[in-house]
Amino acid sequence: MGFFFLLVLAYLIGAIPTGVILTKLTGEEDIRTIGSGNIGATNVYRTAGRKMGLLTLAGDCLKGILPLLIALIFGFHGTQLAVVGLFALVGHCYPVYLGFKGGKGVATALGVMLIISPGSVLLVLSLFLVVLGKWRYISLASITCAGVIPYLVLALERSMMIFFVTFCIAALVIYRHKENIDRLLAGAENKFSL
């Protein structure tokens, strides 16, 4: 399989709108018209329930894992693997199927990182739980972890090129949270509750 074709495939897999599909299949309202309007797991969780939220989280994470597993099968490793992951994330954030209006990318980035650097994910999940437990903002926990994970990848994987691609992944996730950042600064962000 050619690398360019693999990037296109990664984008198209990443662009599958898990939250939209799941909520439509179960007869819920279009997730883009309720709550925050975001297609990701947090909005699905808040508006369609815990089960749908967790299924969306798993599906979005799988969109990051699957293209990288395909890349591994065809012999791609290292930086090329990370670039495939970046394309899957771009697909999630800017899906062709929804007029390029997608999610924030946290779960898809998680799936990508599980393949690129599982050790980094274990460390950053602990940080996520600490931040979420103390302040109860999923967005703050996600942004914090995105800011930290490229440096964990650099420390564990010892590759500047993989660090650079991971930095781009993290930067995109943080950029997609720009409205959340504004609400956090204004004290208007919604807190997470089980």
Secondary structure, 3 states (H helix, E strand, C coil): CCHHHHHHHHHHHHCCCHHHHHHHHCCCCCHHHCCCCCCCHHHHHHHHCHHHHHHHHHHHHHHHHHHHHHHHHCCCCHHHHHHHHHHHHHHHHCCHHHCCCCCCCHHHHHHHHHHHCHHHHHHHHHHHHHHHHHHCCHHHHHHHHHHHHHHHHHHHHCCHHHHHHHHHHHHHHHHHCHHHHHHHHHCCCCCCCC
